[in-house]
Amino acid sequence: MRKVEFIEVPSLVSARNRRDSSVTIKYNFNPTLKTLAYFKDKKFFIRTYGCQANIRDEEVMSGILTKLGMVKVYDEKLADVAILNTCAVRENAEDKVYGQIGDFKSIKAKNKNLILMICGCMIEQKHIIDKILDKFPFVDIMFGTHNIKDLVTLLNKYVDENKRYVYVSSEVGAIVEDLPSKRLESYRAYVNISYGCDKFCTYCIVPYTRGKERSRSKEEILKECKELVDKGYVEITLLGQNVDSYGKDLKDGTTFANLLDEVASLGMPRLRFLTSYPSDFKNEVIDVIAKHKNIMRYLHLPVQSGSNSILRAMNRRYTKEEYLDLVERIRTKIPEMAFSTDIIVGFPNESYEEFLETIDLAKKVHYTSAFTFIYSPRVGTPAAKIEDNVSYDEKVKRFKELVSEMEKDFIYFADQMVGKTYEVLVEEVSKKNKELLSGYTENLKVVHFKGDESMIGKLVKVKITENHLYSLIGELVNE
Ligand code: SF4
């Protein structure tokens, strides 16, 4: 078996005890001549799991590999380099990755030269690296979320020495500018405004896997957005684990509100942002949204629980009352705002009464959609150490109860849309019915309708004719 070289291994302890400041560096593309010759015209495959931050990371990796002269393929069996870009937020996401790595055993048996790389949040955890090294000896390279900038260095080493490599820095995390990027779509783009998270919610692994919260400079963000607008991108989503704390570390008075104002003024048809943190959400941001019609009237505002005692145990820094007050303040200024949220059911020792407070909050907000999850312990987080007195069956029961309550609001909201005409950003030919196109409205409702493929990537007007709960049917309105 090939020797493993540990360049750096992850440590949750150093991830937590990180220094205060981060640095901004320029990307250094450093292939050797041997690497350039080896990878020229070879094929790469990337499968991404999880959130938009990972999707953006895939685009950067695609950009780096394309710069090396490689070509992207969508069938792993055709690849010379395959990358699994993983997510660690929930256990079932991890299980999927283990299954996928297992599938590569036979692919590698047929293609001995295939280089299999695993990256992303899972690899930021030592116990996962140990498991992969032990169970999957055919995995060649593992690298962390901070080491995407080192991808070419790893390939240089691989071409030279052909060992197995682990390179996961548990660092503050730098901001790397001028990274190559090959965007997945030509009409919709994600733009990172900040990286990492300092909130340390007790159930969440992200502050450990993605490093300290650090903001990109406003100038770099505006430059990237302007380029996208000039290329005709229809929709831009500003990304950060907590967009509302954007700018705090810059210490020059820059805030998310003034960034959002300046980005919206660039004039793209649609602007969104993800993810908001309730107690950091400022009134100034509400004013900026109200001012710009191109900022979508859809807000993803994770609440996680409607019980103050559970929110405290989660280290979420707001109360149910403060959350409801924020929703009220937003609705007063922007009555048409649609709200979605994240909710965790069955946090350790959650009582039924505490759970009912979440249902009560949901009924008050009238969400139009939601991401609801059963609590999944993450190794190394404080919540994972709590002894839990709630059975899994009870959690499943509560989960179903919450979903069926929330669906009443989803149905009501979508019913109100029937008969009205909405602007829809056309995304693709429908996966279920090749005769239909799929797109989504400003408030992120999926709409299926008859139309021509040439409309993909464009905004069209669609009249809603039917509500199918999680999707709508409509017909194209010719203007
Ligand atoms: S705000 Fe909380 S849930 Fe969100 S990434 Fe940070 S620690 Fe995780």
Residues whose N, C-alpha, C, O or C-beta is under 5 A from the ligand:
A	BS01	SF4	C197 K199 F200 C201 C204 V206 P207 Q241
